């Protein structure tokens, strides 16, 4: 495969994939911390404006993930950790979309009127679900792919 012809290309793809994960996980964790009141002095609109960064990092990860998949397609198709990663990725995308649409959007609009936003238990739950489902399960199952690869 063309990725194998260079000693640096596969590690470079992994580095790009990891950096994309860092951006997405970092943004999501910052938002959840703000939902729990830290740092309260920053307005929610600041977090709402991170959506282009999240989308950009996701697109970078989708491209690098596709290259990684092409490199090991046969083994990944038969790997339960990969299946779990993909399922949790799509669930996490949905939960994160709800976080931006139903939590950050209204919170930003409320604060634009001069009122103070205080997260409800539902909003906190959506944020925690985004972190727990998307980041814990996706990243952990991604790491398990190397250890649960079926024999060739």
N, C-alpha and C positions, 0 to 999 in steps of 0.2 A: 504494500500500500504506500502511497506517496507520502504519508505522514511519517512512515518508518525510514524513509530515505535520508532524513536529516536527524542528527542526534539532538537537535535543540527544538524542533518544531512541536513535538508532542508536549514537552515540558512547558513551552511557551503558551500553548493552548490551555494547559492546566492552570498556569499563572493568571491568564486573562479571566478564566472561569472563576477562579478563587477571588480575584479582585471584584468582579461583578457581584459575587455573593456577599462580599464585605459591604459593598455599597447598599445593596438591598436589605441585608440584615441590619446594618447600622441604622438606616433610615427608619425601618419598622420599629426597632427597639427604642429609638429616640421618641417616636410618636407615642409608643406605649408608656414610656416614662412620663411624658407630658400629660397623658390621660390620668395618670396616678398623682399628678400634681408637681412634678419636678421637671424643669424649672417653671414655676407658675408665672414668673414675670414675662416670659416669652409668649407673644400672642399665637393663637392657633393658626393664623394665616401663614406664619412662617413655615409651619409644618405642611400645610396644605400646598404650598408652593414647591414642595419637594417631589411632586408627582412626575415632572419631566425627568428628574434624575433617576427615579425608580424605574420608569419606563425605559430609559436609555440603558440602564444597567441590566434590566431584564432582556432587552434585545441583544446586548453583548453576550449575555449568558446563553440565550437561545442559539445564537450563531456558534459560539464556542462549544456548547453542548451538542449541537448537531455534528460538528466536526469530530468530537470525541465519540459520539454514537457511531458515525460512519466508520471510524477506526476499529471499533469492537462490536459491531452490530450483532453478529451471531451470538456472542457470549452474553450481551446485554439483553437480547430478546428472551433468553432462557434464565434470567437472573431475577429472583424474587425481590431482591433489594432494589433493583432498577424499577421494577413494577411499582413497588411501594413509593419510590421517589417520584415517579411520574404522576401517580394518583394523588399523592399529597401535594405535589406542585400545583396541579390544577385546582384542587380544593383551596390551597393557600392563596392562589391568585384570586379566586372568588372572594374569599374572606378579606383579603387586602383591598380589593375593589370596594367592598362594602365599607371598610374602614375609611377610605378616602371619600366615598360618595355620601355615606349616611352619618359619619361622625365628624370628619374634618371639615367638610363643606358647610354643614349647618353650624358647627362651632365657630368657624371663621366668620360666617354671616352674623351670628349673634354678637361676637366681639366687635364687629364693625359698627354695631349700633351703640357701642359703649358699655354693654353689659359684660359681666364676667362669666366665662364658661366654666362650669363644674361638671366633670364627666359623670354620667350615670353608671350604674352597675352594668347595664347592657353595653354601653360604650367601652367600658373597661374590659368586659368579656370578649367583645369583638377584637379589641387590641391584643389581648392575651391569646386568643385563638389564632390570630395572624402569626404571632411569634411562635406559639407552640406547634401549630400545624406546619406552617411554612418553613420556619427556620429549624426547629429542632428535628422534625421528622425528615424534611428534605435533605438537610445537611448530614444527619446521622445515617440515613439510608444510602446517601451518595458515598459516604465513607465505607459502608458495609459492602458495596458492590465489589470491591477488590477481594474481599474475604469470602464472599458467597458465590464466586464465579464457578459455574459447573465445569467439569473436566472437558477438555477439547476432544 
